[in-house]
Amino acid sequence: MTPEQMKITDTKRKNILLLITYSVSLLSGLIFSIMNQSGIIPTTVFASQLILLVVYFIVLQLMMKKPQLYVYFSIPTIYVIMLLWLLTDGANAKNMVILTLMAVLSAIHFQTVIFVIGYVSGLIILVLNKVFASGEDGLFNELFLPALLTYLLVGIVLGVVIHLNKKQSVQIQEFLQRTEEEGRKKDEQRALFAKELTTISTSIKQINDQIQIHLVSQNEMRTAVNEISAGSQTQSDQINNIASVAAMTMTKMEDVTHLSNDLSLHSDDANRLAVSGNERVTYLHDNMTELKNIIEGLSSTFKELTKKIEETNTFIGSIQDITDQTNLLALNASIEAARAGEAGRGFSIVADEIRKLAEITRNTATRINDNLSSVNEVNSTALEIMDLSSTKLHENMSATDEVTEYFTTLREKLDAISQEFKRLSSTASSVKGQTGEVELSTKELAAVIEQSSAGLEEISATIETLNEDNETIARYIHDTAESAERIEHSINH
């Protein structure tokens, strides 16, 4: 309730008090006048005052809803009627009592203007009573001074009371205004607090939703990293197998080198034998027999060399298959790193390095394959020559007369064989060096993959830690959001 509403309510109650109090006194006076047959004038005065008070109350307070005007109409009207009563009926001792009561009723509303009007009007009527009183009325003369003194004292008391009430009303009004202002400020603060709390609650909900999305993304990253780590482990095992195969190939190529050197030595020996063949015709049969054995040994050696080269060719195929699989794994790793975004950037670099090493391995394997193809061709040529030499030796065994020509041809063939063996030895040395490079590259690639696997394990552990931290933060944010909702609901209700 506002101060203005309180003031109107208080005015209505004081109007009711004024109406009831004075109506009871008027009704008592009216009954007394009728019973004592005081005359038409007193009866009319009491009746008219009673009727006018009731009419004013109905019209002003009940119908027009302006209770503050009631006292401005009722009090002056009462004094006007009493003045008319004095002028028409003369002085009356009963008026002194009524005037004192009216002074009190004028002060009911604690309004200075109404009290002054009523009190001054009553004082004037009281003095006029004395003026219009006959000199023979001794009782009236005796009561006038006490009544006047009483009236003055009542006026002083009522004036002090009105003054004190006015000061108290001002204080109460100031207090109510301060209370209303504080209430308004509290409402504004409450509205501001509710608004800010709503903003905080919304922000916390958005943060909670974003954290949930991050948790899902981190789980996907963790799954992808685990898959890449498993693939890297498989790839590391395959690279280790490649390294083992390369080491075995290098061992075989060393054997090929030794065999080539041996063949070169045998070829030199055969050439020297062919040069001195003309001088040792008598020993041709024995030498041919010995040469036959040597060539058969060479044939066996070349067959063994053919087997080794074919076995080496299968190793080259395995290396190429593993290189293709390495390229595929590097491509998959690059795709997964791209999906991971900024967190997979380091792993993308590792995947590029793996792909480069795989390309180097492929090129090296191709070169080895080309060299082995050349060795195969040389070896086939050597086998053909060895077969032809064997045939010639058998013919020379049966045709000693043609020994000179065959030795000449043999010397030429042996020169060619010597050159081919030198080329074979050079090719074997080259293949050996390239095989060493392949072994070194595969070892380096294995080390890189192991480092990548270790890095992936660290990344997986980091993601797991971040996931746990985000879950903890999500729980805190969820609890905070629920608290904010409860506070907002409490404020709104």
Steps between C-alpha positions, in 0.01 A plus 500: 500500500638841401507800739223669300278195531572483873406868532168448318420197714575697818275786379214259438530354850510847661193602297317194631611585856382862456166385358436241770611719795313815400198305372466330839514840675254652250266204533515528879428877482215439256340240728550725802337797318203294394448350846526841674310684229783751462341645193526475125828687467724266706332199341557642151861588583582148621310330218646720224856446624448122515347487152769719345782297657354175362436652153852645480645160598296311238566748219863590561649179641283222362389638163765752389787314671641827636511448877748787551223750417260371766655690790509826298124478450382350831690716755411844348140388449467406869633837616277685254190317634605569860549868415151510347366327812665766713359783290146357492464348847745708703775394737493151642722339763490165317687661207812534715519120541430442129765757402760322715406167338521662155848633578606144578330367184672770290832363616420136410656530152808678639474760225601850610267685262187308606593527867558878474170549315308291747672629812474870402137452393424336833676777691297762314174318568599459864564876532174578317321279750627730772399806302150377429448364850260703721641660809256318723639153408737459794579131432621580148715785630656268759572227243638727225844567645570135592365392158714761323807398699431133431450575133828688482690222681344237278600709201859525623519127570345412165733745321804340664370153415439602136846654480664188643291277274598708199868464584451128554309475172785672320747260657280202417460625143875544465551154644245356259664680209839366603348155539337527159825622345692217663236254380527641149880473512472145630259417217745648251785308660288186499416551131867568419608198705240282327616627159867440575418161650307410186799606289736295719267201486480524120878534469555202729257292292683598181836418662360166616375420147838599350687283753276205413584553130871516590467177697350326196775640273772393743354150518506484120860629498597244760346221289676627187836529681462148636427369150800689356717373784392142428572557129841647585580197712410269211701717264795494739490120503490494121791745477696276737424209268622713208819572693547129561439422134742778398765361733448152356516647148824674585642169623394329178650780293827454687487134401432607142800732515724222625368269232559764236854550619556127496355477151723784388801319635396178328449688178848644523638156560311364201634783286853425601441136429364586159806715421735224596282234332696505178815419687337224697316308232635179635331574822181610325293203599586531865458875487168463319385260762606744769334787310185291469491458876563870548220594259261257669585663827441837341163377374403385848618829637297692244193292579548577868544865406177483297312362797638772727406771251148358463469491879624860510233592244231366736646717777477804273131420441444480876677833544276660238185356662606629839585838344150518347344414836721762669378762251141396570550521876669842461203620293254372764706669771491830306121471467456429871737789585293732281185388678663565837570860397761700692558216750611264212733747330816347646390151402433623143868598472603153623267340241663708221847386612381138502363542147832649382698210650261256334559675165876474548460130583288451185759672279783300658308173452438594134870564445584168668245328279654659186849396609383147571338489155836592350665233712241248378577588139874473559451177688289354217765599251765341718297181530461484123872555457576236761273254318668582172842458663396164633389392155820617347701319759321176419568554136861586577528178693411312183676736258847573619600632160276798536642588840683805376193663347286413799761640738502821304123517517512403865745779575269754337199365686691500824597863444132586456414296806767684697348833398153378591625379835652837566165661418330245724739580783437875453123445491517283812700772679243761394214280614680444828536875555137564412393218727698665779318827430166316509592343833606839639181665367279228645673532836454875496138456395447249781650751748274776367194276525596401856535869589164566334343217697646640820371847406157354426496328836589831668228675297251230599596539866469880470157468335394261776612752764321784319192284471498433874559870575218601264267247662583648840443853368176386338378367834588829672331702223193278520477545879549878460230515232256314725580739788445800271166357386392445860598859594320638193190296580512622863529864387218471245267349761 
